[in-house]
């Protein structure tokens, strides 16, 4: 079994949103074992929310903030 390493799509500090709640802005805190640990942008004291890459979407309005344009 040959498994290729694929780079993660989002990096710590990137602002994304979840598919289930696209209005909620999340900040990627870290990426470990294909899992993203995110914090709510305006409430950094809450516990981390955990998502797989397929559950996150980039907000087109936030692309410039993420320096991906």
RAJO-V35499 format. One record per pair of residues at least 12 apart in sequence whose C-alpha atoms are under 7 Angstrom apart, sorted by sequence separation. I is the first residue (numbers start at 1). J is the second residue. D is the distance in whole Angstrom. If there is no record, write none. Layout:
I|J|D + I|J|D
This chain:
15|27|5 + 26|38|6 + 27|39|5 + 37|49|6 + 38|50|6 + 14|27|6 + 15|28|6 + 26|39|5 + 27|40|6 + 37|50|5 + 13|27|6 + 14|28|5 + 26|40|5 + 27|41|6 + 36|50|6 + 37|51|7 + 13|28|5 + 25|40|6 + 26|41|5 + 35|50|7 + 36|51|5 + 12|28|5 + 13|29|6 + 25|41|6 + 35|51|6 + 36|52|6 + 11|28|7 + 12|29|5 + 35|52|5 + 36|53|7 + 12|30|5 + 34|52|7 + 19|55|6 + 18|55|6 + 19|56|6 + 18|56|4 + 19|57|6 + 17|56|6 + 18|57|6 + 16|56|7 + 17|57|6 + 16|57|6 + 17|58|6 + 16|58|5 + 17|59|7 + 16|59|6 + 15|62|7 + 15|66|7 + 14|66|5
